C-alpha cells in the first residue's frame, strides 16, 4: 500500500474528483483533501492511498506536472509528518526548572 501526496490543485476540487483522477491507474483505498481547521476550506493539497505499489508508481509518473484547472499538479510519495512541538515551537519555557535569584544591578 502506498500513500501519495497530491498538491497544487484547485481549492474547488472535491474528494470524488481527486479519486476520479487516480482511478484509471488502479484501485484506490482512500482519497482525502486537507482542509483549514477554522474555515473548512480546501488547502489545495491532499492524499490518495493506493493498494498496489506498481499502480501507485504509474499514477505518480503520469500525473506529476499534469495540468489540472490551469495548475501543474505536484504528485509524489507522501513523507511521514514531522513531529510537532506542543506549543507553537520554541518550547514554551515549561522545563526550565526553578529560577535563580539575581542580585540587583545597582
NUDO-905750 format. One record per residue (C-alpha): x, y, z. Coordinates in pm, whole numbers, plus 50000, padded with zeros to 5 digits. Each point is the difference from the previous one (the first is absolute). Last residue first. Layout:
NUDO-905750
XYZ;...
END
This chain:
NUDO-905750
522775489854124;499384967449805;498044981350268;501304964950073;498294971649819;497894971650143;500214968949786;496804988649837;498754965050080;499914975049712;500125009449635;497574973649876;496925021049915;501675028149809;497604998549704;502224976349802;500695023349709;497444984049777;496275006749986;499204984650338;500184962049976;502944994849769;499134983249674;501244966349875;500814999849628;497294984449785;501114968649816;500835006349634;497384995649730;501194985849669;499725025449722;497505020749802;500315037649951;497255011049761;500595027949748;497175025550028;497655012449730;497074979450128;502114968650021;503064999249775;502204969450051;503375006750167;499934966850190;496984980749869;501544972849781;503054991850212;498005000850324;497244978149853;502504974049874;501764999050337;496634995250174;499094971649763;503314982750082;499455005350375;496514984249998;497445009950264;499955037349923;499665027650258;499325035049872;500955030950196;499095036749986;501035034849897;498425033749922;499195010450359;496304992749950;497555020550206;498764988850344;500355035750128;501794994750334;501794966649952;500935007149639;499454969249789;502284972549871;498324979549726;499584962550037;500024970149766;499864964150121;500754964049900;500125007249626;500414970749759;501805007049676;501385025349753;496735012149844;498705006450356;502585027150085;498245031349868;496614985650100;501124998850366;500945036849990;496645008249842;498184979650270;502025018650268;498995033949862;502085025649812;498975036350063;503325011050150;501564990249667;502984976650014;503535008650105;500684967750186;499414962649990;501934979250256;499784962449943;499664972650262;501084965449884;498654965750093;
END
